[in-house]
């Protein structure tokens, strides 16, 4: 995995992904392969995206706490990246 090869945390990789999407260096379509595949994961993904809108925030931790730490930061960060679709 890229994080291991470059000695980066997974969180750092997601921050970079978010930045290159924001800066329009890649499109969300190019990152489609990162989206959840199973119906259960898709449901969780949508639920997290709704929480971002409901809470009106962009930070990860409040959403993590909103779900009582039920979902990992990886899924929360991915949902945030794709929330603008």
Secondary structure as UniProt FT lines:
FT   HELIX           2..5
FT   TURN            6..7
FT   HELIX           10..22
FT   TURN            23..24
FT   HELIX           29..34
FT   HELIX           39..55
FT   HELIX           60..66
FT   TURN            67..69
FT   HELIX           73..82
FT   TURN            83..84
//
